[in-house]
Amino acid sequence: MNIPSSISTLLAGIVLTLFSLWYGQNHGLLPVAASQEAPLVDGLFNTMMTISIGLFLLVQGILILSAFRFRQKKGDETDAAPVHGNIPLEILWTAIPAVIVLGISVYSFDVYGQMGGLDPMDHSMAHAMPANKQMARMPGSAIAATLDANSVTSVSNTDPAQNPDAALNVTSPKIGASPDKQGLSPNLVIDVMGLQYAWLFTYPDTGVTVGELHVPTGREVKLNISAQDVLHAFWVPEFRLKQDAIPGRQTELRFTPKLVGEYKVICAELCGAYHGAMNTKIFVESPQDYDAWLQSQQVASIDPAAVAINPATMSDAQYLAPYATDVNVSPESLHQLHQAHAHSMT
């Protein structure tokens, strides 16, 4: 029985659509979704995968069918009938991709905005930059960022206990008090600084600065991201997070961790010779474990020399021992100085 070509085309279209929908939702190409926002990106990726598979199979199917159906017949040396164009067909194959690209673009910006991405229409940061700028340089930097002169700190005149960034020879723009785009205050705000070739994470509420990111499950986290020297990109595949770190400008991302575990933080922007080594880890912990870690960091950041100790019960050597260690003076040298001082007094 001969099946009409219109029915064959309809059946082929149904099979193609069903297969594209199935594979687009069951490709298994993405890593585990470790944040509550990951399904937003997964939905966008699955939609793009569904459309891509459908278009790929359609185009390849038409090419194979055309090559078979319009192949040269044996003994036929004539030319085929000339084709001078098909305006309706050209409009169709131009309009369909244009509509698809426009739809994906709108969908992408919506997902990006929900995750607190950079607003291309927001010029507040650009207008806020004063005319008087100072160059912030680091050894080995390929490009120096232009930062607000008030944000550049002199390391030699800064107490490391009050400014951990200065102790690490890092100068950063003032980050933090920016209005939330969604109008809601996040549970946890963390400042992220990218520099060649490391990530620094500062918890403004506690003053803790560390080289690895710790976050609790079930709490919304807002990352204020900037760069010290050149362009970097903050990327956590399991969280579906990827955001540029731009010198002199703050970007942000929001996410809520949901799976306890250890995940990689990768720089996804070529930033120099050791770009491949610029990665660290993000630890997602239970709220109790996170609080314990934060308390341990606060205790560790306290200067041991500032702990209140009764010097009346300590000898000179014991009292000066912490300071001697800081300036690389041995206890024996202190003892000799003490003896020399006692002998001169007699």
C-alpha positions in Angstrom: 0.0 0.0 0.0 1.4 3.4 -1.0 1.3 5.9 1.8 0.6 9.5 0.7 3.7 11.8 1.0 1.8 14.2 3.3 1.1 11.4 5.8 4.7 10.2 5.6 5.9 13.7 6.3 3.5 14.0 9.3 4.6 10.7 10.8 8.3 11.6 10.3 7.7 15.0 12.0 5.9 13.3 15.0 8.7 10.8 15.4 11.4 13.5 15.1 9.6 15.7 17.7 9.1 12.9 20.2 12.7 11.7 20.0 14.0 15.3 20.4 11.8 15.9 23.4 12.9 12.6 25.0 16.6 13.1 24.4 16.5 16.8 25.4 15.2 15.7 28.9 17.4 12.5 29.2 20.8 13.4 27.8 22.7 13.0 31.1 25.3 15.6 30.1 25.0 17.8 33.1 26.7 17.3 36.5 24.7 16.9 39.7 22.5 19.9 40.5 23.8 21.1 43.9 21.8 24.4 44.2 18.1 25.3 44.1 18.7 27.6 41.1 20.3 24.8 39.1 17.0 23.6 37.6 16.6 27.1 36.0 19.7 26.6 34.0 18.9 22.9 33.4 15.6 23.9 32.0 17.2 26.3 29.6 19.9 23.8 28.6 17.3 21.1 28.0 15.2 23.4 25.8 18.3 24.3 23.8 19.2 20.6 23.5 15.7 19.6 22.4 15.7 22.3 19.7 19.2 21.5 18.6 18.6 17.8 18.3 15.4 18.4 16.3 17.1 20.8 13.9 20.1 18.5 13.5 18.1 15.4 12.7 15.8 17.5 10.3 18.7 19.0 8.4 20.7 15.7 8.2 17.6 13.8 7.2 16.8 16.2 4.4 20.4 16.0 3.1 20.4 12.2 3.1 17.0 12.0 1.5 17.9 14.5 -1.1 21.2 12.8 -1.9 19.4 9.5 -2.4 16.3 10.8 -4.2 18.0 13.2 -6.6 21.0 11.1 -7.3 22.1 10.7 -10.9 20.3 7.8 -12.6 22.3 5.3 -14.5 22.6 6.3 -18.2 21.1 9.7 -17.6 23.5 12.4 -18.8 21.1 15.3 -18.9 21.1 18.3 -16.5 18.3 18.7 -14.0 15.8 21.5 -14.3 17.3 24.9 -13.3 16.1 26.3 -10.0 15.9 30.1 -9.7 14.9 30.4 -6.1 11.9 29.9 -3.9 11.0 33.1 -2.0 8.4 31.4 0.4 11.0 28.7 1.3 13.7 31.3 1.9 11.4 33.4 4.1 10.5 30.2 6.1 14.0 29.0 6.8 15.1 32.6 7.8 12.1 33.3 10.0 12.1 30.0 11.9 15.8 30.3 13.2 15.2 34.0 14.0 12.2 33.2 16.1 14.1 30.4 17.9 17.1 32.6 18.6 14.9 35.4 19.9 13.0 33.0 22.2 16.1 31.5 23.6 17.6 35.0 24.2 14.6 36.1 26.2 14.6 32.8 28.1 18.3 33.2 28.9 18.1 36.7 30.1 15.2 35.8 32.4 17.2 32.9 34.0 20.2 35.1 34.3 18.2 37.9 35.9 16.6 35.5 38.4 20.1 34.4 39.5 21.2 38.0 40.1 23.3 38.3 37.0 24.8 41.5 35.6 22.1 43.9 34.3 23.3 45.3 30.9 21.0 48.3 31.4 22.4 49.2 34.9 25.0 52.0 34.5 25.0 53.0 38.1 28.5 51.5 38.8 29.9 53.3 35.7 28.6 56.6 36.8 29.7 56.1 40.4 33.4 55.8 39.4 35.1 59.1 40.2 37.4 60.8 37.7 40.3 60.6 40.1 41.5 57.0 39.8 44.6 55.2 41.0 46.2 52.2 39.5 46.2 49.0 41.6 49.1 46.8 40.7 50.2 43.4 41.7 53.4 41.6 40.7 53.0 39.7 37.5 49.7 41.3 36.5 49.1 41.7 32.8 46.7 44.6 33.2 46.2 47.0 36.1 42.7 47.7 37.2 41.5 51.3 37.6 40.1 51.6 41.1 38.8 54.3 43.3 41.7 56.1 45.0 39.8 55.7 48.3 39.7 52.0 47.9 43.5 51.5 47.5 45.1 50.8 50.8 48.7 51.2 51.7 50.0 47.9 53.1 52.7 49.5 55.1 50.3 51.8 57.0 47.5 49.3 57.6 46.9 47.0 60.5 46.5 43.4 59.1 44.1 42.5 61.9 41.8 45.3 60.8 42.3 44.7 57.1 43.1 41.1 56.1 43.3 42.1 52.4 46.2 44.4 53.1 48.1 41.6 54.9 47.8 39.6 51.6 49.0 42.5 49.5 45.5 42.8 48.0 43.8 46.1 47.3 40.1 45.8 46.5 37.2 48.2 45.6 34.7 48.7 48.4 32.1 46.1 47.9 28.9 45.3 49.7 26.2 47.9 50.2 24.5 47.7 46.8 20.7 47.5 46.4 19.4 44.0 45.8 17.8 43.7 42.4 15.0 41.5 43.7 14.3 43.8 46.6 15.0 41.1 49.2 18.0 40.8 51.4 19.9 37.6 51.1 20.7 35.5 54.2 24.4 35.5 53.6 26.5 38.0 51.6 30.1 37.1 50.6 32.6 39.3 48.7 34.5 37.4 46.1 37.8 38.8 44.8 39.6 37.2 41.8 43.3 37.9 41.3 46.2 36.2 39.6 46.0 33.4 40.5 43.6 32.8 43.4 40.2 33.5 44.8 39.6 35.3 48.0 36.3 35.2 49.9 35.4 37.8 52.6 32.5 37.5 55.0 31.7 41.1 55.7 29.7 40.5 58.9 32.6 38.7 60.6 35.7 40.1 58.7 36.9 36.6 57.9 38.9 36.3 54.7 39.8 32.9 53.4 40.9 31.2 50.2 38.1 28.6 50.0 34.3 29.2 50.1 32.1 27.7 52.8 28.3 28.1 52.7 25.4 26.4 54.6 22.6 24.5 53.0 19.1 26.1 52.8 20.3 29.7 53.0 20.3 32.1 50.0 23.8 33.4 49.3 24.7 36.5 47.4 28.2 36.8 45.9 29.6 40.3 45.2 32.2 39.5 42.6 35.1 41.7 41.4 38.6 41.4 40.2 41.9 42.8 41.4 43.9 42.9 38.2 42.5 41.3 35.0 39.3 39.6 33.9 38.4 36.4 35.7 35.3 34.3 35.7 33.8 32.6 38.7 32.4 29.1 37.7 30.9 26.3 39.8 29.5 23.7 37.3 27.4 21.9 40.0 25.7 25.1 41.0 25.2 26.3 37.3 27.0 29.5 38.3 29.2 31.4 36.0 29.9 35.1 36.3 32.7 37.4 35.1 34.9 39.1 37.6 35.6 42.6 36.2 38.3 45.0 37.5 36.7 48.1 38.9 33.2 46.9 38.6 31.0 44.7 40.8 28.9 41.8 39.5 26.8 39.5 41.6 25.1 36.1 41.7 22.6 34.5 44.0 22.1 30.8 44.8 20.9 28.6 47.6 23.0 25.4 48.2 21.0 22.2 48.7 23.5 19.3 48.6 26.2 18.9 51.2 29.5 18.3 49.5 32.8 19.6 48.1 32.8 21.3 44.7 35.4 23.0 42.5 35.5 26.7 41.9 37.1 27.3 38.5 38.3 30.4 36.7 36.7 30.2 33.3 38.4 33.3 31.7 42.0 33.1 30.4 43.8 35.4 32.9 47.5 34.7 32.5 50.2 32.0 32.4 48.9 30.1 35.4 45.2 30.4 34.6 44.8 26.6 34.6 45.9 26.5 38.3 43.4 29.2 39.4 40.9 27.1 41.2 39.7 26.4 44.7 36.8 24.6 46.5 33.4 25.4 47.8 32.3 23.5 50.8 28.5 23.1 51.3 27.9 22.2 54.9 25.0 21.8 57.3 24.1 25.0 59.2 25.6 23.6 62.4 28.9 22.7 60.7 29.0 26.0 58.9 28.5 27.9 62.2 31.3 25.9 63.8 33.6 26.5 60.9 32.9 30.3 61.0 33.6 30.4 64.7 36.9 28.6 64.3 37.9 31.1 61.6 37.1 34.0 63.9 39.1 32.5 66.7 42.0 31.8 64.4 42.0 35.4 63.1 42.6 36.7 66.6 46.2 37.9 67.1 47.8 35.6 69.8 49.8 38.6 71.1 46.6 40.5 71.8 45.2 37.8 74.2 44.9 39.1 77.7 47.6 37.5 79.9 48.7 38.6 83.3 52.4 39.6 82.7 53.1 39.6 86.4 53.3 35.8 86.5 55.5 35.6 83.4 59.3 36.0 83.0 60.6 38.5 80.5 61.5 35.7 78.1 58.0 34.2 78.4 56.4 37.6 77.9 58.5 38.5 74.9 58.4 35.0 73.3 55.5 35.7 70.9 57.1 39.0 69.7 60.5 37.3 69.4 58.9 34.7 67.1 57.4 37.4 64.9 60.8 39.1 64.4 62.8 35.8 64.2 64.7 36.3 67.5 65.5 33.1 69.3 64.9 32.6 73.1 68.6 32.2 73.6 69.3 35.6 72.2 66.7 37.1 74.5 68.3 35.4 77.5 71.7 36.7 76.6 70.3 40.3 76.2 68.7 39.9 79.6 72.0 38.8 81.2 73.9 41.6 79.6 71.3 44.1 80.8 71.5 42.8 84.4 75.3 42.8 84.3 75.4 46.5 83.2 73.0 47.4 86.0 75.4 46.0 88.6 
